[in-house]
Amino acid sequence: MRIARFAAAGADPAYGIVELAADDGQHPDTIAVITGDPLAGPVNFTGARHRLDEVRLLAPVIPRSKVVAVARNYAEHAAELGNHVDEEPLLFLKPNTSVIGPGEPIVKPVQTHDLHYEGELAVVIGRICRHVPPERAGEVILGFTCANDVTARDIQGAESQWTRAKGFDTFCPLGPWIAAHIDLASAAHLGIRTSVDGQLRQDGNTADMVHSIAELISYISAFTTLLPGDVILTGTPVGVGPMEPGQQVSVEIESIGTLTNPVIDAADDHSFVPDGPASR
């Protein structure tokens, strides 16, 4: 089952269940609308259905509290940046305001001259949990999606902690949907490929993780309560590198799908948030 968040023309964002042509079902490449939020409680089919090419896919989840990311969880990636592999997981947080969905632009801030992609498997938490034993980690997972842990590499190297280098708006693309049909054992052997303008840059596999998904959930939940909708980024394989405005970056994960985002310059970002107090 693939759970997507989408917007149809003239309608508010909604959730739906995606059926692909590869599923050999009766409604290929469509999305069946469901009521409510699958992260908040039971849902039902409304009977409405849209073609996938007629809707805009959004970030499949907007984390209610946090995105927890894992650094140096692939030995070859740690080595390519001149780092060692830590005995315990090395963690950092990305604000939920960094999350964007498929097709939304990654904005290169004026503060960086070295913007990097990092294709990753993301875990979406489905149940409130704390002190999760590794052997029960599968019980708290809603599903998996693709992520790009966008990084201002020059800022990361210049500062002792990574909040700014990893936390700019648009620095956490997620999508295209949550793959809820993948179990924990299968997620431990998925190919991850990142391409820039169609050229392959990363070609890894989750089997190469230093710390497994179950270990990460157990370790993280030992110090912070995980809430439904929280996201864990599990680290990136070897092959990270620069991306520039005008390019398209795609993260493809086996059995999940492909997340593609254009890169734009901050000068081309026309989003607007008004200054001053809100009108009442």
Phi, psi and omega in degrees: 000133178246119182259122182240155171245132190211168174229124173267161183304125176074010183237158176288159176304144181216170176254153177204169178254123184273135173241121181263161177300327180295344180279348180059033178270186182279344186230068184296142175057047177229170175229124180267124186287138175239159179278149170069202185238117183297345177274348184253340182169188182299149179229163178222154174287138179272342186098345178278149181213141179235153169286141182300325182282001178252002179235165176252118178286137179250173173307127186294343177209138168252106187306132182291330182226322189196155165246118178258123184245149183247128180261151172054044181264005172233123188300319182293326177292317177303317183293324183294337178258010177076026182247161175263166176271127182283147180295323175249156180303137176261118190245154169210166182248145170244135179293152180292346175287351176277350185282131171226171182251186180301139176081346179282145186284138166278123183264122176280113183290158178292342184282350183237149174241008184215078183270127184241150169268153171211098179289135185213155168276129178251138177257129177256121181282137183248349183222146174295133187203154177208146180052054182280123174294145181306323183289350179247009184300324180300336183288341185254003182266128172280318181174194186228152176213174178272149178218156172234109180277077184298137187222132169275096191294325179292323177291320179302318181288337184269343185242152186279344172226165198251013184304313183284319183296332184250353194247006177303153171308139179078006184272012176220069173297137177227147175149188003278345179202175176265120178273100182270357182269356182265126178272173185297321180296319179291324181295342181278002181216058181243136175287139177237124179229133176242132180235146174241118185052040177083355179264125184293128179243324178235139179214086185235188181212140181297344176297343182269006177298141175288312178250125185291165178302316180297318178297320180295315179299317179297314182295314182293317183288352176283343179239342179217139177290130176268135183247155175306129182097347173296150184236137174245122173268125195266008179105165185239144176287175177298151175114012179296157182184182187282154170223147187233155174308138183099346180265162175244133180243130181236133173247117181246127177237129181309134177071359179248295182153198183232132177252120181236134179221138172281159175249132178232162176277151180303329180294340180262004179274109185258015175294152187222128171237119186293146174278162174083175182291148178291147177289149182242000000 
